[in-house]
């Protein structure tokens, strides 16, 4: 049984689609994890540090 040119094209296209989907999903997961870590770090900050950060963000 010989794999034709159509089979090779389908394999390449499906491989690229799988790669792109994996990158997209892992990017969302990394972004969510970074946001949670940032929120946890901000929760542990003192009032003075928190107010200084808020002032910097207003500029």
Secondary structure by P-SEA (a helix, b strand, c coil): ccccaaaaaaaaaaaaaaaaaaaaaaaaaaaaaaaaaaaaaaaaccaaaaaaaaaaaac
